[in-house]
Amino acid sequence: MTSSTLFDPDTFYEAMVARDSSFEGLFFFAVRTTGIFCRPTCHARTPKRENVAFYETTRDALNDGFRPCKLCNPMKPAGESPEWLAPLLAEIQASPGIRLSDSDLRDRNVNPARLRRWFKKRHGMTFQAYLRLMRISRAFGQIKREQPIVDSALENGFDSLSGFGDAFKKATGFSPSESADNEIVYVTRIQSPLGPMLAGATDDGICLLEFTDRRMLETQIERLRKRLKAAFIPGDHPHFEQLDRELKAYFAGTLAQFTVPLVLPSSDFQRSVWEELKRIPYGESRSYQEQANAIGNPKAIRAVATANGDNRISIIIPCHRVIGKDGTLVGYGGGIWRKRYLLDLEKKNKSKAR
């Protein structure tokens, strides 16, 4: 059971009791009295601590003779879209301006009520709201490229210019005619072994990558909103494809250097700290004092720590590589257990990651 060498099992038990989705993919728990193993978020009755064992992989649990739970289906990858939804999502991705009524959904053998529940649970909005935001984000891009507003409205399925203007302003906070002076940050959820992450992208690059349970997430979004004069709406972007690909390689232990472009609106001091973070070699760590020395300001230890905490792009800007002067793990917004995991991952794969 390799997970116990990296984490405190009591932390896992607390996450299991709370059904904390941020631990999805990080561990599985098995119940000795039933012979069943489950995801951290399983809604079966909570077992007693003494009856629970924790595993890093489903293979480990199976090798110890446990059977997968039929309720939470731990053999299915966390965050994976259900099979019945995959064709519809592919169609939406291919035609972002598409409009689909309940009747259209039934023609595609999709139950509208089931679809609404899935989108509400996963994205916090209905399917129709999601489609509308996808059309608005597409229209915004067209208007930024100087396509006439009326053409963008009609091309994205809006029947009237006034209806398009109202929907656009409700979603973005500004009117279509103000698009040239504003920005949109496209946001999506990306699954990782340490739980779901929220990613944000503009046309220039990734501007946000945070674990969804980080307390400062709303603060970071608000700061970005003001600095970029941007609205945040769900949507796809080519930067997400590269980000997802590189994150998977990083967690597989084969990638040490990210190449996805970044957008870093910040003060000069913050920028200097973040750039120095990127220069800490993969598999190594520094103290806050060493970081202050590296930017040529040895007395700015507290300011360096604050700038680390203000980092909006986890993992890629590796603030997890900064530790206490005595070697203790301190000061990580995603949680010390995640910091330990990332440092152990890099140390283990230092010789093979590129």
Secondary structure, DSSP 4 states (H G I P E B T S, - for coil): -GGGGTS-HHHHHHHHHHT-GGGTTT-EEEETTTTEEE-TT--SPPPPGGGEEEESSHHHHHHTTPEEPTTT-TTSPTTPPPTTTHHHHHHHHH-TT----HHHHHHTT--HHHHHHHHHHHHSS-HHHHHHHHHHHHHHHHHHTT--HHHHHHHTT-S-HHHHHHHHHHHHSS-GGGGGG-EEEEEEEE--TT--EEEEEETTEEEEEEETT-TTHHHHHHHHHHHHTEEEEE---HHHHHHHHHHHHHHTT---S--S-B-----HHHHHHHHHHHTSPTT--EEHHHHHHHTT-TT-HHHHHHHHHT--BTTTS-GGGEE-TTS-----TT-HHHHHHHHHHHHHHTTT--
